[in-house]
Amino acid sequence: MYEKRNPKARLLLLTSSVITMTIVTVGVVLVLIFAEISETWIRNLMIAADILAWVVALVAPFVRYNWYRARFTDEEIDVRQGFLMIKETIIPIERMQKISLETGPLDRMFGMSKVVVYTAGGEETIRFLDEERAKQISESLKNRINRYAVSKREQDMSVDQQDTTMNQQEESENV
């Protein structure tokens, strides 16, 4: 079952979009004021592009929120995201090497956190988690990774002992 998304994530995404678009709009206004663009159609195109970007920026957070999913099982993590281009990432527990918690300024403002899972092949970020839930997930994954590492180490030691015993038997037979 996929993890229930935190409703505060919508507001976080919207705030991030508004901040980004405010910076873009200030840039467009500065260009329109100081670049001395004489062609009216270019000025109108820049204004229209900025308005369109605002519409996308105000709608995208809600779409992104609705199309983001994360699921945690005993064997794997499954992260699914995207609307037109859907990306599904499945990370088996035995492939995980490191877990970290990340919290940016906006995340802190909304009481949110991210869990970053590192593997030999890269990393995957699980977003839009309540701070407490992120800590629980991080701790649970660390414990599973540690249990897997211990059992793997014990298996390797058992195999090494068997190999040593077999080598000793072969050496005594050869003598």
Secondary structure as a PSIPRED ss2 file (coil, helix, strand):
# PSIPRED VFORMAT (PSIPRED V4.0)

   1 M C   1.000  0.000  0.000
   2 Y C   1.000  0.000  0.000
   3 E C   1.000  0.000  0.000
   4 K C   1.000  0.000  0.000
   5 R C   1.000  0.000  0.000
   6 N C   1.000  0.000  0.000
   7 P C   1.000  0.000  0.000
   8 K H   0.000  1.000  0.000
   9 A H   0.000  1.000  0.000
  10 R H   0.000  1.000  0.000
  11 L H   0.000  1.000  0.000
  12 L H   0.000  1.000  0.000
  13 L H   0.000  1.000  0.000
  14 L H   0.000  1.000  0.000
  15 T H   0.000  1.000  0.000
  16 S H   0.000  1.000  0.000
  17 S H   0.000  1.000  0.000
  18 V H   0.000  1.000  0.000
  19 I H   0.000  1.000  0.000
  20 T H   0.000  1.000  0.000
  21 M H   0.000  1.000  0.000
  22 T H   0.000  1.000  0.000
  23 I H   0.000  1.000  0.000
  24 V H   0.000  1.000  0.000
  25 T H   0.000  1.000  0.000
  26 V H   0.000  1.000  0.000
  27 G H   0.000  1.000  0.000
  28 V H   0.000  1.000  0.000
  29 V H   0.000  1.000  0.000
  30 L H   0.000  1.000  0.000
  31 V H   0.000  1.000  0.000
  32 L H   0.000  1.000  0.000
  33 I H   0.000  1.000  0.000
  34 F H   0.000  1.000  0.000
  35 A C   1.000  0.000  0.000
  36 E C   1.000  0.000  0.000
  37 I C   1.000  0.000  0.000
  38 S C   1.000  0.000  0.000
  39 E C   1.000  0.000  0.000
  40 T H   0.000  1.000  0.000
  41 W H   0.000  1.000  0.000
  42 I H   0.000  1.000  0.000
  43 R H   0.000  1.000  0.000
  44 N H   0.000  1.000  0.000
  45 L H   0.000  1.000  0.000
  46 M H   0.000  1.000  0.000
  47 I H   0.000  1.000  0.000
  48 A H   0.000  1.000  0.000
  49 A H   0.000  1.000  0.000
  50 D H   0.000  1.000  0.000
  51 I H   0.000  1.000  0.000
  52 L H   0.000  1.000  0.000
  53 A H   0.000  1.000  0.000
  54 W H   0.000  1.000  0.000
  55 V H   0.000  1.000  0.000
  56 V H   0.000  1.000  0.000
  57 A H   0.000  1.000  0.000
  58 L H   0.000  1.000  0.000
  59 V H   0.000  1.000  0.000
  60 A H   0.000  1.000  0.000
  61 P H   0.000  1.000  0.000
  62 F H   0.000  1.000  0.000
  63 V H   0.000  1.000  0.000
  64 R H   0.000  1.000  0.000
  65 Y H   0.000  1.000  0.000
  66 N H   0.000  1.000  0.000
  67 W C   1.000  0.000  0.000
  68 Y E   0.000  0.000  1.000
  69 R E   0.000  0.000  1.000
  70 A E   0.000  0.000  1.000
  71 R E   0.000  0.000  1.000
  72 F E   0.000  0.000  1.000
  73 T C   1.000  0.000  0.000
  74 D C   1.000  0.000  0.000
  75 E C   1.000  0.000  0.000
  76 E E   0.000  0.000  1.000
  77 I E   0.000  0.000  1.000
  78 D E   0.000  0.000  1.000
  79 V E   0.000  0.000  1.000
  80 R E   0.000  0.000  1.000
  81 Q E   0.000  0.000  1.000
  82 G C   1.000  0.000  0.000
  83 F C   1.000  0.000  0.000
  84 L C   1.000  0.000  0.000
  85 M C   1.000  0.000  0.000
  86 I C   1.000  0.000  0.000
  87 K E   0.000  0.000  1.000
  88 E E   0.000  0.000  1.000
  89 T E   0.000  0.000  1.000
  90 I E   0.000  0.000  1.000
  91 I E   0.000  0.000  1.000
  92 P E   0.000  0.000  1.000
  93 I H   0.000  1.000  0.000
  94 E H   0.000  1.000  0.000
  95 R H   0.000  1.000  0.000
  96 M E   0.000  0.000  1.000
  97 Q E   0.000  0.000  1.000
  98 K E   0.000  0.000  1.000
  99 I E   0.000  0.000  1.000
 100 S E   0.000  0.000  1.000
 101 L E   0.000  0.000  1.000
 102 E E   0.000  0.000  1.000
 103 T C   1.000  0.000  0.000
 104 G C   1.000  0.000  0.000
 105 P H   0.000  1.000  0.000
 106 L H   0.000  1.000  0.000
 107 D H   0.000  1.000  0.000
 108 R H   0.000  1.000  0.000
 109 M H   0.000  1.000  0.000
 110 F H   0.000  1.000  0.000
 111 G C   1.000  0.000  0.000
 112 M E   0.000  0.000  1.000
 113 S E   0.000  0.000  1.000
 114 K E   0.000  0.000  1.000
 115 V E   0.000  0.000  1.000
 116 V E   0.000  0.000  1.000
 117 V E   0.000  0.000  1.000
 118 Y E   0.000  0.000  1.000
 119 T E   0.000  0.000  1.000
 120 A C   1.000  0.000  0.000
 121 G C   1.000  0.000  0.000
 122 G E   0.000  0.000  1.000
 123 E E   0.000  0.000  1.000
 124 E E   0.000  0.000  1.000
 125 T E   0.000  0.000  1.000
 126 I E   0.000  0.000  1.000
 127 R E   0.000  0.000  1.000
 128 F E   0.000  0.000  1.000
 129 L E   0.000  0.000  1.000
 130 D E   0.000  0.000  1.000
 131 E H   0.000  1.000  0.000
 132 E H   0.000  1.000  0.000
 133 R H   0.000  1.000  0.000
 134 A H   0.000  1.000  0.000
 135 K H   0.000  1.000  0.000
 136 Q H   0.000  1.000  0.000
 137 I H   0.000  1.000  0.000
 138 S H   0.000  1.000  0.000
 139 E H   0.000  1.000  0.000
 140 S H   0.000  1.000  0.000
 141 L H   0.000  1.000  0.000
 142 K H   0.000  1.000  0.000
 143 N H   0.000  1.000  0.000
 144 R H   0.000  1.000  0.000
 145 I H   0.000  1.000  0.000
 146 N H   0.000  1.000  0.000
 147 R H   0.000  1.000  0.000
 148 Y H   0.000  1.000  0.000
 149 A H   0.000  1.000  0.000
 150 V H   0.000  1.000  0.000
 151 S H   0.000  1.000  0.000
 152 K H   0.000  1.000  0.000
 153 R H   0.000  1.000  0.000
 154 E H   0.000  1.000  0.000
 155 Q H   0.000  1.000  0.000
 156 D H   0.000  1.000  0.000
 157 M H   0.000  1.000  0.000
 158 S H   0.000  1.000  0.000
 159 V H   0.000  1.000  0.000
 160 D H   0.000  1.000  0.000
 161 Q H   0.000  1.000  0.000
 162 Q H   0.000  1.000  0.000
 163 D H   0.000  1.000  0.000
 164 T H   0.000  1.000  0.000
 165 T H   0.000  1.000  0.000
 166 M H   0.000  1.000  0.000
 167 N H   0.000  1.000  0.000
 168 Q H   0.000  1.000  0.000
 169 Q H   0.000  1.000  0.000
 170 E H   0.000  1.000  0.000
 171 E H   0.000  1.000  0.000
 172 S H   0.000  1.000  0.000
 173 E H   0.000  1.000  0.000
 174 N H   0.000  1.000  0.000
 175 V C   1.000  0.000  0.000
